[in-house]
Amino acid sequence: MTKPTSVGWTYKDLVAHVAAWEERTARQLKAFRETGAHERLSDGDVDAFNARIIESHRLVGPEAILDELDTSHRLLVHELMQLT
């Protein structure tokens, strides 16, 4: 998972990225469902979030990253099911 992709991110970085966005999306869905609040992000906000995720997971091992992905995906699915 440490091999770089063609854009320079490692596969571990990509998994951390997906896990973080799934977790963020789940939190936003819950807030929207409960309060109607909706947060808009600028391109700069998105870039900063992506950079923070990569940096904060630099020392996290592959197994822990996959665990985060599993947890965030379950949370996202749970929040999506609440919308039906």
Phi and psi in degrees as a GROMACS rama.xvg file:
@    title "Ramachandran Plot"
@    xaxis  label "Phi"
@    yaxis  label "Psi"
@TYPE xy
-96.7406  0.0800194  THR-2
-73.0695  132.182  LYS-3
-73.1061  146.774  PRO-4
-85.9731  179.879  THR-5
-64.8116  -20.4883  SER-6
-96.9025  1.03018  VAL-7
100.039  -18.5653  GLY-8
-77.2334  148.73  TRP-9
-83.1563  166.402  THR-10
-63.3775  -34.057  TYR-11
-61.7775  -41.6032  LYS-12
-59.8381  -43.0906  ASP-13
-63.3794  -42.5587  LEU-14
-65.8368  -42.4813  VAL-15
-60.7751  -40.24  ALA-16
-61.4884  -49.3461  HIS-17
-62.8791  -45.0951  VAL-18
-59.9765  -43.8945  ALA-19
-65.1678  -42.7028  ALA-20
-69.0671  -35.5402  TRP-21
-64.5179  -43.1125  GLU-22
-64.8657  -43.0472  GLU-23
-63.4163  -43.058  ARG-24
-63.1534  -40.9355  THR-25
-61.4297  -44.7285  ALA-26
-62.1177  -40.8432  ARG-27
-67.4227  -39.323  GLN-28
-62.608  -42.4196  LEU-29
-62.7733  -45.3377  LYS-30
-62.2027  -41.7424  ALA-31
-64.2547  -44.2784  PHE-32
-63.1727  -39.8058  ARG-33
-84.5813  -32.8532  GLU-34
-127.772  -13.2665  THR-35
81.7088  0.786838  GLY-36
-69.6928  139.399  ALA-37
-137.04  122.422  HIS-38
-98.357  129.984  GLU-39
-102.359  136.784  ARG-40
-110.038  139.624  LEU-41
-82.2011  167.794  SER-42
-58.5456  -38.0078  ASP-43
-64.9202  -39.0052  GLY-44
-62.333  -42.7629  ASP-45
-64.3088  -46.3994  VAL-46
-60.5764  -42.464  ASP-47
-66.236  -41.0402  ALA-48
-61.0459  -47.8466  PHE-49
-59.268  -43.7492  ASN-50
-64.7094  -41.3807  ALA-51
-62.4981  -40.3539  ARG-52
-62.7195  -48.114  ILE-53
-61.5985  -45.9047  ILE-54
-65.7475  -42.5949  GLU-55
-70.8564  -16.283  SER-56
-107.066  8.14804  HIS-57
-56.0706  -39.6788  ARG-58
-98.2405  4.11175  LEU-59
-84.1  134.039  VAL-60
-75.2087  161.738  GLY-61
-57.3675  -41.0946  PRO-62
-63.4356  -41.4236  GLU-63
-66.6946  -37.0575  ALA-64
-63.4161  -44.3177  ILE-65
-64.3469  -34.859  LEU-66
-63.0932  -43.6091  ASP-67
-60.7372  -41.6093  GLU-68
-62.1769  -44.7996  LEU-69
-60.1565  -46.7365  ASP-70
-64.2409  -46.7321  THR-71
-66.0326  -35.834  SER-72
-67.7112  -41.7466  HIS-73
-61.4432  -41.2139  ARG-74
-63.0945  -44.3118  LEU-75
-62.775  -45.7974  LEU-76
-60.7589  -41.8706  VAL-77
-59.0121  -47.0822  HIS-78
-66.3856  -37.0145  GLU-79
-64.6674  -38.3082  LEU-80
-66.2617  -26.908  MET-81
-69.7837  -18.0868  GLN-82
-82.3582  -13.9806  LEU-83
